[in-house]
Each structure stands twice: as C-alpha cells, then as structure tokens.
Amino acid sequence: MKIYIAGPMTGREKFNRDAFNKEADRLMKHGHTVLNPASLPDGLAHREYMDICFAMLRCADAIMMLPGWQTSSGATAEYHYAYKMEFPVYTTMHYPPVVPVQ
C-alpha cells in the first residue's frame, strides 16, 4: 500500500522530521511504499510545500496521521482531503498493526 504521512511540521524542532522518518521506517518494514513530506528540501514557501504534499497525497492509497496532527493547519487540510476522497485514514495511536481511524 502507498501511504502518505501527515502531521505537524511548521514550528516544530527540525520540522518534526524525526517523527516522520521513524514512522516511515516502521511502515516500510511492513512492506508499504511511503510518501514522506519530511524528505522535501528546505527553502520552499509554505504554499509550495502544500502543493507538493497534495500531489503526493493524490498518489497515495491511504494517509497516516502522526500525533499532534489536529493542531496543524496543513495536516488537517490533508486529513479532510483524504477523508473526502474516501482514503483509509490511519493513526499511529495503534502500534502495531496499522489500523483505520474510526
């Protein structure tokens, strides 16, 4: 399954890349293809990151929500898009396995 990771980045230490990369590693170990916005380079405008991230999300089969996503305007926008497109929405609160948000 192709899974996009969503969560808070702006205003977080190192843009929360450690949490994104840890989850990406876990998902890859389970055989998933991971679309990880933490892999994007520094130096883009917020709107450019969001444009790229929505393109990544459109390529996904599901979305994984990291802790704290509810406080991130970008992650909540990604959540609502995924929900509207009827993608499975998963949370890291259930380790393992990966399970849908109810």
CORJO-V498812 format. One record per residue. N is the residue number from 1. RES is the residue in one small letter. PHI is phi in radians with two decimals (* if undefined). Layout:
BEGIN
N|RES|PHI, N|RES|PHI
END
This chain:
BEGIN
1|m|*, 2|k|-1.61, 3|i|-2.09, 4|y|-1.59, 5|i|-1.71, 6|a|-2.17, 7|g|3.10, 8|p|-1.26, 9|m|-2.24, 10|t|-1.06, 11|g|1.45, 12|r|-1.67, 13|e|-1.00, 14|k|0.88, 15|f|0.98, 16|n|1.12, 17|r|-1.07, 18|d|-1.04, 19|a|-1.16, 20|f|-1.08, 21|n|-1.21, 22|k|-1.08, 23|e|-1.18, 24|a|-1.04, 25|d|-1.06, 26|r|-1.08, 27|l|-1.16, 28|m|-1.12, 29|k|-1.12, 30|h|-1.59, 31|g|1.57, 32|h|-1.51, 33|t|-1.57, 34|v|-1.90, 35|l|-1.84, 36|n|-2.03, 37|p|-1.11, 38|a|-1.19, 39|s|-1.45, 40|l|-1.28, 41|p|-1.31, 42|d|-1.24, 43|g|1.79, 44|l|-1.64, 45|a|-1.34, 46|h|-0.95, 47|r|-1.09, 48|e|-1.22, 49|y|-1.05, 50|m|-1.12, 51|d|-1.07, 52|i|-1.14, 53|c|-1.13, 54|f|-1.18, 55|a|-1.12, 56|m|-1.09, 57|l|-1.08, 58|r|-1.12, 59|c|-1.47, 60|a|-1.49, 61|d|-1.73, 62|a|-2.78, 63|i|-2.21, 64|m|-1.91, 65|m|-1.68, 66|l|-1.39, 67|p|-0.95, 68|g|1.54, 69|w|-1.05, 70|q|-1.14, 71|t|-1.65, 72|s|-1.87, 73|s|-1.13, 74|g|-1.17, 75|a|-1.17, 76|t|-1.19, 77|a|-1.11, 78|e|-1.13, 79|y|-1.02, 80|h|-1.13, 81|y|-1.11, 82|a|-1.07, 83|y|-1.08, 84|k|-1.11, 85|m|-1.45, 86|e|1.09, 87|f|-1.32, 88|p|-1.07, 89|v|-1.98, 90|y|-2.00, 91|t|-2.24, 92|t|-1.42, 93|m|-1.17, 94|h|-2.00, 95|y|-1.74, 96|p|-1.15, 97|p|-1.49, 98|v|-1.30, 99|v|-2.27, 100|p|-1.18, 101|v|-1.27, 102|q|-1.62
END
